[in-house]
Amino acid sequence: MSQQAHPHEAAEPETPHLDFAGTTPYEDYVRADLLTHLQHTLSDDPGEMVFLVTTQVMELWFTVLVHEWETAARALRSDDVPTAIAALKRSVRELEALNASWTPLAALTPAQFNSYRGALGEGSGFQSAMYRRLEFLLGEKSASMLVPHRGAPRAYAELEKALHEPSLYDEVLRLLARRGHAVPDAVLERDVSERYEPSEAVEQVWAAVYCGDQDGELVRLGEALTDVAELVWRWRNDHLVATRRAMGAKAGTGGSAGVAWLEKRARKNVFPELWTARSHV
């Protein structure tokens, strides 16, 4: 039979619309021209471009994760657990993409890293304002980490606001209390600008949740949080391994302790009682 188009069907154009006044709608939306001209290398080493782009991509993923976890925190304040779980599940896929960002840097030899390390000067990843907001949302609060940003008013204001707001985990625990679980007043009324410390009573709350309906909303919330926590732990360990390969035990840039600092971070679990409670289920 004939494969000709039906007479009333519009003919498919041979080429897409190519003629625009000014920039393209794609460029206007994505700001690709801005993004692809933000790379200004400071050394002659060709590997510096990979390092610079990779760290810029990481910053963009930090921004997405902060957006997702703030969305989840707002939803929890409104008792909208499905919206919170959806945001957390999206963030799991985004964390996987973030963690994959280590791939171009994970096998650097010391000589390769040293070839452009001097371009960083006193720059170090711990100075990232967006990463600090991410850590604050996870309950890793520290007022001293605002100090590097005193010269950047917008970043400082955003971090100061985040420091004094409840973390994502604070909102989770407040939800559990509203659902009738025995979260201690000392936890609910704690100074949220301080680092969250594990509580045996909260551990018991999670153990009770996990002994209940396995398809229930709170178990599904707990598992979404655990997925996030696991990937944050993997991020920290991948950072540790990449740094150890590239520079051994030398002091880090920006006066940090390098591998020693990262080892300390890698030993800490996010949402700690979600891990320890499993021993009591």
Secondary structure, 3 states (H helix, E strand, C coil): CCCCCCCCCCCCCCCCCCCCCCCCHHHHHHCHHHHCCCCCCCCCCCHHHHHHHHHHHHHHHHHHHHHHHHHHHHHHHCCCHHHHHHHHHHHHHHHHHHHHCCCCCCCCCHHHHHHHHHHHCCCCHHHCHHHHHHHHHCCCCCHHHHHHHCCCHHHHHHHHHHHCCCCHHHHHHHHHHHCCCCCCHHHHCCCCCCCCCCCHHHHHHHHHHHCCCCCCHHHHHHHHHHHHHHHHHHHHHHHHHHHHHHHCCCCCHHHCCCHHHHHHHHCCCCCCHHHHHHHHC
